Amino acid sequence: MKKIEIIIRPERLNEVKQALDDLGIHGMNVLSVTGRGAQRGVVHQGRGGESVTVDMLPKIKVEVVVADLAVERVIDAVVAAARTGNIGDGKIFVIPVDEAVRVRTGERGDVAI
């Protein structure tokens, strides 16, 4: 199993959720986060010519746990759904998961996800 952490633009959340749903992945955690990457924020011009740098931008973090065989399909679907072609589109991290347990039934492993 793998945990996939997906950092995306907030306005792409519905497209990513739909792409995951189309793959049969319904369980997910969605968090509002702030961060910065290669784009290193944005500069806004204020009144009087003053510039203000906002270096921590709002992002959405989607977390899913999937079977090993589904990882590439998930990555491909998320990239297609989240990509705008502009800097700041996001990142995907794949992390090993040793075990999953469904609390209600005690099921373990892939059947628990």
Long-range contacts (C-beta under 8 A, 24 or more apart in sequence): 1-65, 1-66, 1-67, 1-68, 1-96, 1-97, 1-98, 1-99, 1-100, 1-109, 1-110, 1-113, 2-65, 2-66, 2-67, 2-68, 2-71, 2-94, 2-95, 2-96, 2-97, 3-63, 3-64, 3-65, 3-94, 3-95, 3-96, 3-97, 4-63, 4-64, 4-65, 4-66, 4-71, 4-74, 4-75, 4-78, 4-92, 4-93, 4-94, 4-95, 5-61, 5-62, 5-63, 5-92, 5-93, 5-95, 6-61, 6-62, 6-63, 6-64, 6-78, 6-82, 6-90, 6-91, 6-92, 7-33, 7-35, 7-59, 7-60, 7-61, 7-90, 7-91, 7-92, 7-93, 8-59, 8-60, 8-62, 8-78, 8-82, 8-89, 8-90, 9-59, 9-60, 9-82, 9-84, 9-88, 9-89, 9-90, 10-58, 10-59, 10-60, 12-60, 12-81, 12-82, 12-84, 12-89, 12-90, 13-60, 13-62, 15-81, 15-82, 16-62, 16-78, 16-81, 16-82, 17-62, 18-81, 19-77, 19-78, 19-80, 19-81, 20-62, 20-64, 20-74, 20-77, 20-78, 22-77, 23-70, 23-73, 23-74, 23-77, 25-64, 25-66, 25-70, 25-74, 27-64, 27-65, 27-113, 28-62, 28-63, 28-64, 29-62, 29-63, 29-64, 30-60, 30-61, 30-62, 30-63, 31-60, 31-61, 31-63, 32-58, 32-59, 32-60, 32-61, 33-58, 33-59, 33-60, 33-61, 34-58, 34-59, 35-59, 37-88, 37-91, 38-87, 38-88, 39-87, 39-88, 57-88, 59-90, 65-97, 65-100, 65-113, 66-113, 67-110, 67-113
